[in-house]
Amino acid sequence: MADRAWVRLPSGRRLDLISPTAFDWTDEDLAIGLSRTFRWGGHSVWPGAPLSVAQHSLAVLALRRQRSRLPLSQAEARRELLHDAEEGLLGFDCISPLKPFLGAGFADLQSRLQAVVALRYALPSWTPEAKRLHKTCDVALAAAEAVHVAGWTRAEVRGTLGIRAAVLEADPLATPGETPWRPWPPEAAAERFLAALHELA
């Protein structure tokens, strides 16, 4: 029997992790995968579900829009929304300190998945300036999530995690009636991510 390197997705499609193609998943598969892939190793000070990569991705897009002097194009917004899409296909958001121990094979796997995501959704390549602006928002969200979701202190964010960004107080996804920074249930995260993806299609 040949070694299996594919996973079965909710739609029934098979994603080959060694040789993925841009047709191996549905948008719903991606939204569900991201909603069930958790940041911060799944640890959270909130009862219920931990923070999903789907919610984080929407927050990065929202913050990037808030900080942009000019409106983002549809393609630029898709690129922000899908910046961690490969994690939803893989079902794994590796914490940063662990990545060096996983070696080049894991990095290659991530790169292959990122490439087919970029092809599937016609994502433009990052320019140095766009990448800088994206990373600023991504890191700012990491600092805020560390404090408001994962329970780190502000001193630990700087001293232990080495994140120099100021900790945001305002949740970029805050809406009336919802508690800021509270992780969404996976079903809600998947629904909201999928709606945003279709809006940007």
N, C-alpha and C positions, 0 to 999 in steps of 0.2 A: 504494500500500500504506500503510495507516495505521501511524503510529508505534507500536512495541511498547513497552508499559510494564509487562509482566507477566513473571514468571519461572516456569519449570517446576520443580516440587518433586519430590522422590524418589517420592512417591505417584502422580505424574502430574497432580496438580491444578495449576491456574494461579493464581498470586497476582498480582493487579493492584496494583501499587505506588502507582498514582495514586488508585484508588478501591477499596481493599481491603474485603472483607466478612469477617465472623467465620466463614465457612464455606469459606474458600479454602485451608485446610491441615488436615492431620491432626496429632494429638499426636506421632506418629512423625516427621513432617516437621519440627516445631518442635524436637524433641529432637536430631535429626540436624543441623539448622541451627546450633543453639547449640553442639553438640559440635565443629563444624567452623569456628566463628567464634572467633578468637583474641584474647586480651587483649594489651596491651603491644605492639601492632603485630606480633604473632607472634614477638617476640624472647624468648629464654629461655636461661638458663645450663644447662638440663638437656638431655641428648641426647634425641632423639625428638620427640614432639609438643609444641608450645607449650601454654600454659595456655588452656583453652577457657572461653567464657562460661558453658557448662553447669556446669563444675566451680566456677567463681566463684559462680554463682547458688546452688548447693547449699551452698557455704561461708557465704554471707551468711545463708541460712536457718538453718544450724546455729549460727552465732554469735549470731544474733538470739534463737534459742531458749535458748541458754546464758545470755544476759544478761537475759532477761525474768523479771520477778518472778512473773508469772502465765502459764499456758500460752497459747500463741497459738491462736486459733480456726482451723478449717480454712481459712476465707476469708483470714484474716490471713497464714497460712503460704503460701497460694497466691500472695498478693500479693508476699511476699518472694521466693519462688522465681521468679516471672515478672517481676521488676522490670526486667530487661533483655531480655525476650522479643522485642521488636521487632528487636533486633540479629540474632537467629537467623533471622528472616524476611527480613531485608535482607541477611544474610551479611556484615555489616560492623560492627565495633566501632571507631568513630572515636576516635582519641586526642584528649584534651581540648584541647591547643593548636591543633589543626586546625579544630575546630568553628566558631570565629568566621569562618573564611575560607570556609566552605561556605554561609553565609548562611541566610536565612529559608526558602528552599525546602527545604533539608535538614531544618530544624527542623519544618517542616510535615509532611514525609514521616514523620518519627519520630512526631509527634503522632497522625497518622492510624492508623499501625500500633499504637501504644499503645492507642488508643481501641477498636479492634476486638479486641485481646487482652483488654482489660478486659471487653468485652461477652461475648466467647466464654467466658471462665472466671469470670464473675460476680465480678470483683474489686471490693472496696469502695474507695471514694475514700479517699485519704490524709487523715487528720486531721493538724493541725500536730504533735502529739505523736508520732504514729506515724511521720510522715515524719522527724522529728528522730532517733528511735531507729533507724530504718532507715539514715539517712545516717551515723550514728555507726558502725554495723557495716560499711557499704559502704566508708567511708573507711579504717577500721581494716584491712580486707582489702586495700585498695589499697596501703597502706603496707607490709603484710607481703609482698604479692606483688612489690612493687617490689624488695625486698631478697632474698627467698628464691627468687624465680622469674626476675625480669628482670635481676638483677645490680647494682642501684643500691646505693650505700652508704647508711648511716643518715643521714649528713650531707647527702647529695644529696637524700634524701627530704624533708628539711626545707628545705634551702636552694634546691634547684633545682625540685623538684616542688611545694614549698609545702604539704606535708602535715604537719600538726602532731600527728597521732595517733601514739601509741607503736607501735613495731613489735612485732606479736605474735610470740612464739616458738612457741607451741603451735598446730598446725594444727587447726582445728575439725572437719576431716574425717578426722583421723588414725585409723587402725584398725590392730590388731595385724598385723604382717607387711608393712605398706606404709610406704614412706619418706615422712615428712612433707613436704608442699609439692611433691612430685613431680607434674608434670602427668600426667593420665591419657590413655591413648590415646583417640582420638575414639569408638571403638566402646564402650568402657567408660563414657565420660562420657555418651554418649547413652542407654545402658541404665540408668544410675543416675538420670539426670534424669527419664527417662520413668517409672521406677518411683515416684519421689517424686511426680511429677505425678499419676499414677493413684491413689496412696495418698491424695492430698489432694482428689481429685475429689468 
